[in-house]
Amino acid sequence: MRILLSGFLLLGILIVMGFAYSSNTISINLHIQQVKNARAPIRIAMYRSIDKFPKENGYYKAFVFTPNATGEVQYTIQEVEPGDYAFAFFQDLNANGKLGTNIFGYPNEPFCFSNNVKPLFSAPDFSDCKMSLNAQNKDVFVRLIH
C-alpha cells in the first residue's frame, strides 16, 4: 500500500512539474516582410549568447520553412523560455543551406537581423540585435534586405 501511495505521490509531483514547466514558455511570432520568392526556404538562427552571435554554428536553435507567399509571411516558434534573444534570417535562393556572398563578403541573398539592424562593413553585435521576449512582448518584425 505504501509503495502504491508513494507512486501516486511521485506521479502527482511529476504532473505538477510538467504543468509548471509548460506555463513558463512562450510562443514567438516572427513576421518577415519583403519576401519576394515564395518557393525558396527561409532560414532562421536564434541566438542567446553574445559569444556566439552571429557565428554560423553558434546558434541556440535553427529553423527552416518555405514561405509559400510573398510580401509578409509569419512563422511561430513554440515553447521558448522568456529571455534575451537575437535572430538572423536569410532566404536561401539556391537552396544550398548557406548564405551566399559576393567577392567582398556581402550577402547576395535576402537577409536581415532582429531589430532590423543593417550591417555596413561587418556583422552586427548581439547587443544591437538583442530583443527581450516575454509573454507581453513576443512578436518580432523584420524586413529582408535585398
LINBELKA-V329790 format. One record per backbone hydrogen bond with DSSP energy under -0.5 kcal/mol. CO is the residue of the C=O (numbers start at 0). NH is the residue of the N-H. If there is no record, write none. Layout:
BEGIN
co=<CO:CO>
nh=<NH:NH>
END
This chain:
BEGIN
co=<0:1:2:3:4:5:6:7:8:9:10:11:12:13:14:15:16:17:18:19:20:21:23:25:26:27:27:28:28:29:29:30:30:31:32:33:34:35:37:39:40:40:41:42:43:44:45:45:46:48:48:49:51:54:60:62:64:64:69:70:72:74:75:76:79:82:84:85:86:87:88:89:89:90:91:91:97:99:99:101:105:109:110:111:112:113:116:124:124:125:130:130:132:136:137:139:141:143:144>
nh=<4:5:6:7:8:9:10:11:12:13:14:15:16:17:18:19:20:21:22:23:23:24:81:79:28:29:76:30:139:31:74:32:141:72:143:35:70:37:67:66:42:91:64:89:62:87:59:60:85:51:52:52:54:57:45:43:41:66:71:34:31:29:77:27:25:132:130:46:113:44:111:42:91:92:40:94:99:107:108:104:101:90:144:88:115:116:118:127:128:129:84:132:82:133:28:30:32:145:110>
END
